[in-house]
Structure formats: C-alpha cells, structure tokens
Amino acid sequence: MSDKFTRNFKKKPTQHTLKGPRESVINSIHMLYSLGYAEIAEWTPLEPTDIPGEVMTTMTKYWLLP
C-alpha cells in the first residue's frame, strides 16, 4: 500500500476472546492460524476462568480504518 493511501487511515484495535474447554480453545487457535487470520504466538497464555474446566485467551488485531 502506498503511503499516500494509508496516511488517512488509523490503526483501530479489535480484541478477540476465546473461552471454553482447553481442547476447544486450542483447536480454535489452530483453526484461525490455518486460515491465515492469527499467529499462534499472538494469543495470550491460556488462563483458567471461574468456571471449572474453562480457560480463556485474548488476541488483539489491528485494522487500518478511515
């Protein structure tokens, strides 16, 4: 993209959160990686929630928007 095109755009964050059983969250991370949407290293470490057996992770994606 040329500098002239992107200078009128600002980086806007969008935060994604995955919550659920550990296996489902890991599978979702790998699926988003295989689709080319997010690198595995972009996700925070899995952390337990208040619900037994549930974990969560977050990732922030930045978009160039006017």
GUKOL-237571 format. One record per residue (C-alpha): residue number from 1; x, y, z. Coordinates in steps of 0.001 Angstrom, whole numbers. Each point is the difference from the previous one (the first is absolute). Layout:
// GUKOL-237571
   i       u       v       w
 NUM       X       Y       Z
...
//
This chain:
// GUKOL-237571
   i       u       v       w
   1       0       0       0
   2    1302    3450    -795
   3     684    2493    2773
   4   -2405    2437   -1674
   5   -2831   -2535     317
   6     678   -1071    3607
   7     749    3381    1596
   8   -3726     784     276
   9    -625   -3249    1840
  10     494    -743    3682
  11     750   -3314    1689
  12   -3111   -1106    1878
  13     197   -2933    2427
  14   -2456   -2869     176
  15     388   -2409    2900
  16    -936   -3643    -443
  17    -699   -2226    2998
  18    -298   -3769     -15
  19   -1574   -1762    2991
  20    -849   -3634     463
  21    1501   -3410     679
  22    3795     -38    -506
  23    -163   -2351   -3002
  24   -2628    2141   -1765
  25    1934    3222     556
  26    3245   -1541   -1295
  27   -1860   -1404   -3018
  28   -1476    3449    -730
  29    3445    1631     200
  30    1387   -2557   -2458
  31   -2984     459   -2335
  32     459    3783     -66
  33    3703    -553    -688
  34    -713   -2420   -2871
  35   -2364    2595   -1528
  36    2824    2549     118
  37   -1868    2253    2420
  38    2195    -111    3111
  39    3395   -1317     996
  40      -5   -2395    2936
  41    2491    2205    1882
  42   -2417    2974    -157
  43   -2326   -1613    2566
  44     534     509    3724
  45     829   -3075    2088
  46   -3044   -2088     919
  47   -1368     976    3391
  48   -2667   -1731    2059
  49   -3323    1772     521
  50   -2302    -243    3015
  51   -1780   -2912   -1703
  52    1696   -3366     612
  53    1535   -1448   -3180
  54    -262    3285   -1919
  55    2940    2079   -1256
  56     241    3279   -1855
  57    2435    1843   -2239
  58     -39    3299   -1865
  59    1600    1452   -3107
  60     -84    3529   -1396
  61    -214     539   -3746
  62     633    3439   -1484
  63   -1827    1247   -3080
  64     724    3065   -2118
  65   -3269    1944     -44
  66    -893    3547   -1078
//
